[in-house]
Amino acid sequence: MTGLLDGPVRRSDLARQDDNQILVPTARFNLDNTSVSLRIRDAAGLDFLLDTVLRPAARTSTVSMYLMPYPNRHIPSSSNDWPSSNLIFDVDQEHQVAAAGLLTLERGEQGHQWMSVGESGRDDVALEMDPTEPGSHVFPSSSFITLPQLRQVVTEWAFGEVLPPPSIQWREAGDEVRWL
């Protein structure tokens, strides 16, 4: 994988889509003791997801979102089934902070990895990249953004025309981000 090039990646340049397919956002996460997988059809569906994850009483795992070609595709189950784009984020509802990592795969298999850059870092909060190994892969506090910023990022990622989402700053992530 490489870092950010001279400009953003256009949605139409993402891999694993053809003229008969559209890229749709999907999500996978744990909410309390329930495993949740969603295919998001529109802005209302995305609002439902974000309202669920960002509500104060929620305790979710890291959320893994994918842009997948539709129809006839599934949520990836292994690293051999990479999506066109993968957005991961974790949220601390109590402290109103989040952090995100972004992977894109262009046609021709050119990959890019980014991490959010924010000014909401806290030493008393750990945001996970990998819920299967708590504490082993955490976002650095320099990647912490506010929950309203996260909501905007996820919306731009899901339905926007360029990646990374332009509403926040991003930095190259190299191999720092743990992809699920």
N, C-alpha and C positions, 0 to 999 in steps of 0.2 A: 504494500500500500504506500501511496505517496501523500504528500501534503497538499495544501491549497495552492492551486496554480495561479495564473495571472488574473483569473476572474472566477465567478461562481459557476457551478454546474447547472445547466438548464435541465429541467425535468424531462424534456423530450430527448435528452442525451443519455438518460439512465438506461442501464442494461435490462435485459430480460422482459422486454415488451415488444409487441408488434402492432400493426395497424388495427388488428381486431381486438386489442386488449386496452384496458385503461389501468393505471396504477391506483390501487385503493389502499388506504391505511388499515392496518390490522394491529392488534395489541394483545399482549400476554403479560399477566402479572398475578400475584397472589393478593387477596384481600382477606385479612384475618385468616381463617382456615379454609378458604375457597380459592381454587385456581380458576382464573378468568381468561377466556380467549374471545376476542371480539373482531368482527369485520365491520368497519365503520363506513357507512354509506353516504353521509352528508354532514354538514356542520352541526346539526342537532345531535347526531350520534357522537360526534367528537366532544360537544359540550357535555353530554351525559357522562362520557368517560372522564373528562377533566373534573367535572363536578364531583364524581365519585372519588377520584384519587386525591383531590385537593381539599375535600371537606375535613374539618378539624378532627372529627372522631375517627377518621380512617387510619388504618395502619397497613400500608401496602408494601409489597416488595418493590424492587427496582422494576420499572415498567419498560418492557421491550416492545417497540413499535416497528412495523415493517411496511414499506411500500411494496406491494406485491401485484403482479399482473392479474387481472381479472377479466374474463372468467377462468374457471378450472385450475385454480392454484390453491394451495393450502398455506397455513402458517408454517414457516420452516421448523423442522424438528432436529436438524443437525447442521454442522458447519459446512457440509457439502451442498447445502441448498440455500445459498446466500440470496437475500432479497436485493432489489434494486437500491434500496436504502434502508438503513436500520438506525433508529433513534432510541437511545436508552436514557432514562432519567430516574433519579430518586428524589424524594420529597421529604422534608421534615415540616409537617403541618404546624407543629407547635411553634417553631421558630421562623416559619414563613420563608424558608429557603429551599432551593432545588439546585441540581446540577445536571448537565446533559452531555452526552457523547453522540457523535453523528458519524455514520459510515455511508458513503455513496459508492456505487459501482457503475461506471459508465460503460456504454457499448465499447467493445474492445477490451473489456476487463480492467480498465484503468480505475484504481480505487483511491479514495480519499478518506482520511479520518480527521475529525475535529473534536475539540472539547470546548464547552462554553467558557466564557471569560466574564467574570462579574465582580462586583464590589460588595457582595453580601456575605463574605467569608466569616466563619465563626470557628473558634477553636473548640467549642463545646458540642459541635455537631459533626457526625460522620455520615456521609451519604455514600451508599453502596453502589458499586458497579455490578457486582455479581452476588445475587441473593443466595446462591448455592454455597458460597464460602464467605459468610459474614466476617467482616473485618480484614479480609485478605486483599481486597481490591476496592479502595475508596477513592472518591473524587477529591482532588486537592481543594482546599478552601478558596483558592483563587478562581475556581470555576463556579462558585455559588452565585446564583441569580435569584431574583425575587419570584414569588409565585405568579404575579401578573406577567412578568417577563416570560416565564415558562409557558403560560397559557398562550401567549402570542407566538412563541417559538414553535410549539406543537401545531398550532393552527397554520402557520406559514409552511411548516414542513409537510403537513398533510395535504394542503390544497394549493400551495404557492407554486410559482414557476421557476424559482431558483433555490439552490442549496449551496452553502448553508443558509438558513433563514436570516434575513438581513436585520432583524430587529435588535440583535445583540452582537457583541463581538465574539469571535471564535479564534482559536489557535490550532495549529497543527497538533495532532495527538500522537502521531507515530504509533507505537505499540503499547501505549499507556492504557488505552481503554480496553476493558474486558468485554468482548462481544458474546452475547447469548444467542 
